[in-house]
Amino acid sequence: MKLAFEILLILFAYFLGSVPFGYIFTKKFTGKNIRQVGSGNIGSTNVRRVAGFKVSLMTQLCDMMKGLLPVAIVFVIQYNGINFFGEIFIYIVALAAILGHNFSVFLKFKGGKGVNTTLGTSVLLGPISVFISVLVYFIVKWSSKYVSLGSIFLAITLPVSEFILHKATPLFYYFVICSLLIILMHLPNIKRLFSGTETYSDNK
């Protein structure tokens, strides 16, 4: 029973993470297929380019919530003293939601970069590190004018700040995996940054 419940929670996190809100909202409000316009990415940056600020904000909030909700369920269960899960289970659930966004079953295992969903899964787990990384994101974005560079620095800051605050805890290793996933999904952007062809609004 315990194992079955754990598997169900992981699957719930993955399938919820897989819901492509950027695709759904853009289709609903503009009739356009977000994967065929702009950068082709389903994230809030491309949604803003194609469908405007309000739809982009809706996408951003929903992408964060689909990461937050499954983690919150496990968090509440553990907070109430129910020792149903192991120590690292909450991180597995969090990663399942992120992988769902990055490799959505509803989009033939294509997806977004996972930045907003990572922030959603992580805000209950390491709020101070999340706050610091978001602050770094805005500083880098503002100073460089590159959204993608800000996202990359956000990814690097997550594990670094957590290590400085609490050393090598399970949360630190979770943030290392999150960081690697974000950087992996930004490899095309990194290549364009080095070649000088990346633009401020181009977060493909």
C-alpha positions in Angstrom: 0.0 0.0 0.0 2.8 2.4 1.0 4.7 1.8 -2.3 1.6 2.1 -4.4 0.7 5.4 -2.8 4.3 6.7 -3.4 4.1 5.7 -7.0 0.7 7.4 -7.4 2.1 10.6 -6.0 5.1 10.5 -8.3 2.9 9.9 -11.3 0.5 12.7 -10.2 3.4 15.1 -10.0 4.7 14.1 -13.4 1.3 14.3 -15.2 0.5 17.6 -13.5 3.9 18.9 -14.4 3.2 17.7 -18.0 0.2 20.0 -18.4 1.4 22.5 -21.1 -0.3 25.7 -19.8 1.6 27.9 -22.2 0.3 25.9 -25.1 -3.3 25.7 -23.7 -3.6 29.4 -22.9 -2.0 30.7 -26.1 -4.3 28.4 -28.1 -7.4 29.6 -26.2 -6.7 33.3 -26.3 -5.0 33.7 -29.7 -5.8 30.5 -31.6 -2.1 30.1 -32.3 0.0 27.0 -31.7 2.8 28.3 -29.4 5.1 25.6 -30.6 4.9 27.0 -34.2 5.4 30.7 -33.5 8.1 32.8 -31.8 10.8 30.6 -30.4 8.5 27.5 -30.3 8.9 27.2 -26.6 5.9 26.7 -24.3 7.3 28.8 -21.5 6.1 32.2 -20.3 8.7 34.2 -22.2 7.6 32.9 -25.6 3.9 33.2 -24.5 4.5 36.9 -23.7 6.0 37.4 -27.1 3.0 35.7 -28.8 0.0 36.3 -26.6 0.9 39.2 -24.4 1.6 40.0 -20.7 -1.6 38.7 -19.1 -1.5 35.3 -20.8 2.2 35.1 -20.0 1.5 35.9 -16.3 -1.2 33.2 -16.2 1.3 30.7 -17.7 4.0 31.6 -15.3 1.7 31.3 -12.2 0.3 28.0 -13.4 3.7 26.5 -14.3 4.8 27.4 -10.7 1.7 26.0 -9.1 1.9 22.7 -10.9 5.3 22.3 -9.2 4.2 23.6 -5.9 1.0 21.5 -5.5 2.5 18.0 -5.4 5.3 19.1 -3.2 2.9 20.8 -0.8 0.8 17.6 -0.5 3.9 15.6 0.6 5.0 18.6 2.8 1.7 18.8 4.6 1.7 15.0 5.2 5.2 15.1 6.6 4.6 18.3 8.6 1.7 16.5 10.4 4.1 13.9 11.7 3.0 11.1 9.4 6.2 9.1 8.6 4.9 7.6 5.5 7.7 8.6 3.2 11.5 8.5 3.3 13.6 11.6 3.7 14.3 12.1 0.0 10.8 11.2 -1.3 9.7 14.9 -1.4 12.6 15.7 -3.7 11.7 12.8 -6.0 8.2 14.2 -6.3 9.6 17.6 -7.0 11.8 16.3 -9.8 8.9 14.4 -11.3 7.0 17.6 -11.7 9.9 19.4 -13.3 10.6 16.5 -15.6 6.9 16.5 -16.6 7.2 20.1 -17.7 10.5 19.6 -19.5 9.4 16.3 -21.2 5.6 16.5 -21.3 3.7 13.3 -22.2 1.1 15.5 -23.8 3.6 17.1 -26.2 5.5 13.9 -27.3 8.0 14.4 -24.5 8.9 17.9 -25.5 8.4 20.9 -23.2 9.8 24.0 -21.6 12.9 25.0 -19.7 11.5 24.2 -16.3 12.6 27.4 -14.5 9.1 28.4 -13.2 8.2 24.9 -12.3 11.5 24.5 -10.5 10.8 27.6 -8.5 7.3 26.3 -7.7 8.7 22.9 -6.4 11.5 24.6 -4.5 9.8 27.5 -2.7 8.6 25.3 0.2 11.9 23.3 0.4 14.4 26.1 0.3 12.7 29.5 0.3 15.8 31.5 1.1 17.8 29.9 -1.7 14.9 30.5 -4.1 14.7 34.1 -3.1 18.4 34.7 -3.6 18.4 32.9 -6.9 15.4 35.0 -8.2 17.1 38.2 -7.0 20.2 37.1 -9.0 18.0 36.4 -12.0 16.6 39.9 -12.1 20.0 41.5 -11.5 21.6 39.5 -14.4 18.6 40.0 -16.7 18.5 43.7 -16.0 22.3 44.2 -16.5 22.8 41.9 -19.5 19.3 42.2 -21.1 19.4 38.4 -21.7 16.5 36.4 -20.2 18.3 33.2 -20.8 21.5 34.4 -19.0 19.4 35.3 -16.0 17.9 31.9 -16.0 21.3 30.2 -16.2 22.6 32.3 -13.3 19.5 31.5 -11.3 20.2 27.8 -11.8 23.8 28.2 -10.6 22.8 30.3 -7.6 20.3 27.7 -6.3 22.8 25.0 -5.2 25.6 27.6 -4.4 23.4 29.6 -2.0 22.1 26.4 -0.4 25.6 25.1 0.2 26.7 28.4 1.7 23.6 28.4 4.0 23.4 24.7 5.0 26.3 22.8 3.5 25.8 19.5 1.6 22.3 18.5 2.7 19.8 16.4 0.6 18.3 19.8 -0.5 21.7 20.9 -1.8 21.9 17.8 -4.0 18.3 18.3 -5.2 19.3 21.8 -6.2 22.3 20.5 -8.1 20.1 18.3 -10.1 17.7 21.2 -10.8 20.6 23.4 -11.8 21.9 20.8 -14.2 18.4 20.3 -15.8 18.0 24.0 -16.3 21.4 24.4 -17.8 20.8 21.3 -20.1 17.6 22.8 -21.3 19.4 26.1 -22.1 22.3 24.6 -24.1 21.0 26.2 -27.3 20.9 29.5 -25.6 24.4 29.1 -24.2 25.7 28.4 -27.7 23.9 31.5 -29.0 25.3 33.6 -26.1 28.9 32.5 -27.0 28.3 33.2 -30.7 26.7 36.6 -30.1 23.3 35.7 -31.7 21.2 35.5 -28.5 18.7 38.3 -28.0 17.0 39.8 -24.9 13.6 38.2 -25.5 14.9 35.0 -27.1 14.6 32.3 -24.5 14.1 29.3 -26.8 
